[in-house]
Amino acid sequence: MPVEFLGIAATNDGTETTPRSGAAFDKEYTLRLARAHEDHGWDRVLFAYASGAPDPAPAAAHIASRLDRLQILLAHRPNVSHPTFATKTFATLDRISDGRLTVHFITGGNDHEQGREGDTLTKDERYARTREYIRIVKKIWTTHEPFDHEGDHYRFHDFVSEVFPVQQPRPNVSFGGSSPAAYAAGGAEADIYCLWGEPLARTAEQIQAVKDAARAAGRADVPRIQVAFRPIIAPTEELAWEKAHRTVGAIREQGEAAPGRRHRPRRGPHAVPQNTGSQRLIAIAEAGERYDRALWTPTAAATGGAGNSNALVGTPETVAQALLDYYDLGVDILSARGYALLDDAIDFGRYVIPLVREEVAERDAERAAGRSAGVPTAPAAANG
């Protein structure tokens, strides 16, 4: 099966290790970073969402109108706009990008962060709202006659959009989470299911949970699987591990010294996150620092399991082989984001992506040859 690579479309140069050097939305840096991804073999970039951050939709439009190939993954929280409004935004952006949009729906795992924009629903209520929201979006994208909707969270009458996506029948829907409620919602509605990087055995368990949820929802297919990591690469193993330890030190220093973070939910080794995904990352870090071929957990521990935070450490060859281990589980979208955003996007694109693509092509050719010779081949884990 094909493999795809997802990077980050940051709107400034700040990371967990370095404070930003300018405005929260630096349009020149945003374009420079996106162009580095397009020029170095990446397939798409994520425009993330946070309550106080720049609006990702116009930032994505800024990039889409200036680059020709790079695809866009737009993060969206259902609590911030009515689905009739948001769906028109998505369709317009798909038009601007000539059909390069995927929408990532975020239910929200932190009550404090959700409350900043007036969202007071409980976690289970948020998941129910997200499912209803996604269904409405899909229907608006594909319905050319006015219709009514009477749901638990949204009601409207006689609505039809005048703007439709380039992609037919519609753009893909992306979704993530590690709780049973997340598996149920994403298994039912998502085209792509997103996970944070965990040890191989735990990732396999999550993939199975997503597949089971999709089948319980009556689907004949299952979502594609995406897994996210923080790669730390260097020319030798020794240099990579030195870089990894420097990175954790910088994360800790930045977390203690950055006054601009005081308004955010408390993070760090003693914080207790509400969302299941972060709780899982913390538990994995407490159980051990190194897993499988290259997975390293102190980066996640240093942030309190904040988001995509487990690292893959080693030479490009080691990290590529580690990614292929996940590919063998059925993961066909590999998300990666370094700590020096621009330099790491270039290095990963130059030295890791070609190795993974070459090996995937060889494996696919071997499978095709086996099928033509009548040799039974095992289906990919995500599609079995």
N, C-alpha and C positions, 0 to 999 in steps of 0.2 A: 504494500500500500504506500502511497506517497507520504512524505514527511514534510511538515511545515514548521517554520520558525517564527515565533512571536517575540518582538522586542518592546521597549517602552518608548512612548512619545512624550517625554517630560517637557514641561513648558519652562523649565529653568534648570540650572546645573546643580541644584542642591540635592544631596543624598543623605543617608544615615551617617556617612563619614565626613561630609563637608557641607558647611552652610552655603546657601545660594549666594552668588556674587552680585545679583542684580534684582530686577523686578520679578514678581511671581509669574508674570507672563512676559517672557522675553521672546518676541516673535522671531528674531534672527536666530537665536539659539535653538528654538523649537524646530525651525526649518533645517538648520544645520544637522541636528541630531537625526531627524527623519531622513534627510538625504544620505547620511552615513549608513543608515539601515538599508535604504534602497540600493545604494551602490555596493554593498557588501553581502548580498545574498539573502537578506531577511525577506520574509513574505509579508508580514504585517506588523503594525505597532499598536499598542494599547494606549488610548487616551483615558486615563483613570479619572475617578471622581472622588472628591472629598468636599466636605461642607463649605470650607472657606477657600478652596482652591479655584483657579480660573475655570470658567465653563468649558468643558471638553468639546462640546459640539462646534462652536465657532473656531476653536483651535484646530479641530480636525478638518474643518472646511478650509482653513488657511493652508494646511498641508496638502489636502486633496487637490486644490486648484493649482498647485505648483509642482507636484510630482506626478509621474505618469503610471507607475507600476505598483507602488507600495499600497497594500491594503490596510484598512482601518478597522480596529476593534474599539467601538465607542462604549464606554461604561455609562450606565444610566440607573439612577435610583427611582423607582416608581413613585416615591412620596413627593418628588419635587415638581411634578407637572401632571396634568390630566392626560390620559392616554390618547385622546383625540388630538391634543396639541403635539405631544411627543412624537406620535406616528408621522405627522407631517414633517417634523424636523428630520426624522430618520430618512424619510423618502426623499426629501430635498437634498440631504447630504449624499444619499446614494446616487442622485442625479449629478451632483457636483463632482463626485468621484468616478463617474462612469461605471457604477456597479461594483465598487470595492468595499462596501460597508458590511460589517457584522456588528450586531448590538449585544452588549454584555449587560444583563440585568442583575443588579445588586439588591438583594433583599435587606441587608444591613444586619450586622451581628453585634452592634454596640448601642445600647439605649441612649447613652450620652451623646454620641455622634449623631444618631438619628434625631434626637430631641433638639439639636441645634437648628434644625430647619422645620421644627414643628411636628415631627412625627412621634406620636405617643402610643402607637400600637405595640402590643406584645410581639415577641418573636414569632410565635405561631400565627398570629394575625397578619404579620408582615408577609409570611410565606404564602398565606391564602390570598392576600392582596396581589402579590407578585404573579401568582398563577393566573388570576383573573386578568391582570394587566397584560401579560404576554398573550393571552388568548384574544384580547381585544385588539392588540397591535397586529397580530397575524391576520385577523379578520378584516381590519381596515386596509391593510396592505393588499388584500386580495379580493375585496368586494367593491363593485362599481355601482351598486344601487344603495340608496339610503336604508339604514336599518336602525332599530332601537336596541338598547341594552339595559337590562334591569338586573344588576348583580348585587352582591353583598357590599362592595366597596365603590362601585361606579354605576351611575345611571345617566343615560343620555337618549335623545330621541331624534330620529330622522337625520342621522349623520352620514355623510359620504365625503371622502376626501377628493380633491381635484388633482393631487400630486401622488404619483405612484412610483415605486422603486424601478430602477433599471433592471435589477435582477428579478427573474421570474421563476417560480411564482412569487418569491419574496426573498429578502436577505436572510441569512442565518441568524439564529438566536443562540447566544452563549449564556451559560449559567454556572455558578459554583457554590460550593459548600460541602461540609463534612458531617452534617447531622442527619438523622433519619428524615426530618422534615425537608431538608435540602435535597436529599436523594429522591424523595417522592415528587417534589416540585420539578426539579431539573430532569429527572427521569421521564416525567410525563411530557415536558414542553421543550426541552433544549435540543438543539442540533449539535452543540458542542458542550461538553461538561468539563469544567475546569477544576483542577486539584492543585494544592500546594505540594511541593516535593517532599515525599516521605520515603522511608526505606521501601525496598521493592516489595516485600511481603505485605506491608500495610497498604501500599498502592494497589496491589492486586486485589486485596479485600475491598477497597473502595470501588474499583472498577466493577467488581462483581455486584456490589450494592447498587450501583447505577444501572447496570443491566437488569437486575431483578426488579428495580423500580419501574424501568421502562416497560418491561413485560407485564408487570402488575397493572400498569396504566392501559394495557391493551395495544401497545405499539408492536408493529411487526419488525421495526428496526430498533437500533439503540444509538445513543449519542456518540459522536466521536469524542475521544478523550484528550485533554490537554493537561500537561503537568508543568509547573513552574519552579525554577531554581535560580540561585545567585551564583554563577560561575566565577571561580577565582583561578586564573590560569597563568602559567609562567613557562619559560623554556625548559626548566628541569623540575623534578618533584620537590627537591629541596627548596628552590626559589619559590615555588607555588605555596608551600606550607609556611615559609617565612612571610610571604605576602598575606596569607590567610590570618596569621596571628596578628600582623600589623593592622589588618582590617578590623578585627574584633576590638583591638585596643582603640582604634579610631571611633568605632561605633559607641563604645562606652564613654569616651571623652566627649563626643558630640552630644550624647544624650544628657550628660551632666552639665555641659557648658552652654548649650544653646538656649538662651532665654526666650527665643521665639516659639519654643515648643511648650511653654508653660500652659498654653490654652488648650492643649490636646489632651485626650484621655491618658492617664498615667500608664507609662510603659516601662519595661525593664525587667530584670530578673525577679523582682518581688511583686510585680503587678499580677493581678488575676483577671485574665480576659474573659469576656462573656461568651464569645463565639467558640463553637466546637473546634473549628479548624486550628485556631491559636492554642486552645487547650491541648490538642493532639500534638502540636509542635513542641510545646513545653514538656509534655510527658515523654516524648521521644528524646529530647535533649537531656532530661534528667536520667533516662535509662542508659545513655551512652553518647559519646562524642562522634564516633565514626561508625558508619554502616556501609555494607556492601562494598562497591569498588571505590567510591569517592565522596559519598555523602557525609557532610560535616555539619554538626548542629550548633556549635557555639555562636554562630551568627544569629540564629533564631533565639537562643537563650538570652543573648545580649539585648535583644529588642522586646523580650517578653512575648515571643511568638507573633510579632506584628507582621501580618501579611506574608507575602512570598519572602522567606528569610533563611531557609536552609541552603547551604552552599554545596557546590561540587568543586572539589579542589584537586589540582594536578596539572600535568602537561596537557596540551590540546589533545593528544592521543588518548590520555587517560579519561579526560572529560567526555570526549567523543564516545569512547567505549561505554562509559557510564550511561550516557544518553541512549545508546543503542540497547542497553539492558532494559530501559523503560519502553523503548520501541517494541522490543520483543514481548512485552506484556500487553501490547495493543495500544500504546500511546502514539498518536501520529501528529500531534501538535506539541512542540517543545518550546516552552516559554523561558527566556533567559534575560537577566538584567544584571549588569555589573554594578560596581560601586563608583567607578569613574565612568559616567554614563557614555560619553562620546568615545573615549579611547577604548573602553571595553566592548562597545558595540562593533567598532572596527576590528579589534583583535579577534573577537569571537567569530565575526563574519569571515575573516581571512583564514583563521587557523583551525576552527572547530567545525563550522557548518560544512565546508567541502568534504571533510573526512566522514561526517555522518551521511551526507547525501551519497557519496561514493559507495559506502557500505550498504546503504539501503537499496541502491540501484542494483548492486551485485546480488543481494538476497532476493529482490523481486525477479531478477533474471533467472536465478536458480529455480524459484518457485514456478515461473512460467515454463521453463524447460521441463520441469518435473511433470507439470500438467499435460504438456504436449506429448510427453512420453508415456502418459497414463499412470504416473506414480502418484499415489495419494499424498496430498499435502495438508497439514493442519491449518485450520483457519486462524486468522489473527485473533488474539484474545479479546479485543474490544468488540469484535463482530461475531463471536462464536455463540 
